[in-house]
């Protein structure tokens, strides 16, 4: 994973056709703008079907196990 610092108004380029811009920073909240071609699929990680399925399986597995503390 690449970790970089950006200030408000600064951006990061991915390949030749995707740009991520820091729109605003307000306390713990950062707003990002994404410029990409219309054919590029952009999803928040929590809405990605693979992530949703993995979270659902984890929740089911937790229900099957007995508590560590009685």
C-alpha positions in Angstrom: 0.0 0.0 0.0 1.2 3.5 -0.9 0.5 6.1 1.8 1.0 9.8 0.8 -0.1 13.1 2.3 -2.1 15.6 0.3 -3.5 19.0 1.3 -6.9 20.4 0.3 -6.9 21.1 -3.4 -4.1 18.7 -4.2 -4.5 15.5 -6.1 -3.1 12.1 -7.0 -3.1 10.6 -10.6 -3.7 6.9 -11.2 -2.5 5.8 -14.7 -3.2 8.4 -17.4 -7.0 8.8 -16.9 -7.9 8.8 -13.2 -7.4 11.7 -10.8 -8.3 11.7 -7.1 -8.6 15.3 -5.6 -8.8 16.3 -2.0 -11.9 18.5 -2.1 -12.0 19.4 1.6 -10.8 18.4 5.0 -13.1 19.0 8.0 -11.7 17.5 11.3 -11.7 13.8 10.8 -13.7 13.9 7.5 -12.0 14.1 4.1 -14.0 14.7 1.0 -12.5 13.3 -2.2 -13.4 14.0 -5.8 -12.7 11.4 -8.5 -12.2 12.2 -12.2 -12.4 9.0 -14.3 -13.8 7.9 -17.6 -17.5 6.8 -17.4 -16.5 3.2 -18.1 -14.5 3.0 -14.8 -16.5 1.5 -12.0 -16.2 3.3 -8.7 -17.7 1.9 -5.5 -17.2 2.7 -1.9 -15.5 -0.4 -0.4 -18.5 -1.2 1.9 -20.8 -1.4 -1.1 -18.6 -3.8 -3.1 -20.4 -7.1 -3.5 -17.3 -9.1 -2.6 -16.8 -7.1 0.6 -20.5 -7.5 1.5 -20.4 -11.2 1.0 -17.2 -11.6 3.1 -18.7 -9.5 5.9 -21.9 -11.6 5.8 -19.9 -14.8 6.1 -17.9 -13.4 9.0 -21.0 -12.4 10.8 -22.5 -15.9 10.4 -19.2 -17.5 11.6 -19.3 -15.4 14.7 -22.8 -16.4 15.5 -21.8 -20.1 15.3 -19.1 -19.8 17.9 -19.7 -19.7 21.6 -18.7 -16.7 23.6 -15.1 -16.6 25.0 -16.4 -15.4 28.4 -19.4 -17.2 29.9 
